[in-house]
Amino acid sequence: MLEVIRYPSDSHIRLHITLADASVCEDDILERYGVSPEEKTVVDSVYLDPGGFTFTDTDFILFDVHGVPFSIKPEHLYSVDDLPMRMLGEDWVKVYLDGACLVLPAEVWFEASIILKELNKACPDGRGLLTERMEREVSNE
C-alpha cells in the first residue's frame, strides 16, 4: 500500500509518496529538517509525472513492480531518465518528481526504471506527440 505524506505548508517540504508501512521517508525529513508529517493519505499508485506538458486524452500506462503499482502517461516516458534522485542509505532511493518526491526501496525503483526505458522505446516520444497535436490545431484554424 502507498501513501502520500503532506508536511505543513510553512515547512516548504514537498509532497512525498512512499510505502505505507515504512518510516524511511519520515525519518529522513525529521533528521534533515526537524519536521513531522501533517497528514497521510492512501493512494492507489505512483503517478510518475516528471513535470512539463500532458495530454488530457492519453491513457495511463499501468504496471506493477513487487506489489508497487505505477502509472505514467506515454508523453512523460522520454523524460523519466532525467529524474534526479539520491540514495537514502543502501536500500532506499528518493526520486524527485515535479511536484512530489518518491521514496521507495531501490530494488523497486531500479526495476521500474528498466520497465520505463523499455516502454519509452515502444511508445512515441512525447515531444513528437506534442508537435503533431500543435500542427493539427494550427491546420484546423
Secondary structure as UniProt FT lines:
FT   STRAND          2..6
FT   HELIX           9..11
FT   STRAND          15..19
FT   TURN            20..21
FT   HELIX           24..33
FT   STRAND          39..43
FT   STRAND          46..47
FT   TURN            56..57
FT   STRAND          61..65
FT   TURN            66..67
FT   STRAND          68..72
FT   HELIX           74..82
FT   STRAND          85..88
FT   TURN            89..91
FT   STRAND          92..96
FT   STRAND          100..105
FT   HELIX           106..122
FT   HELIX           126..139
//
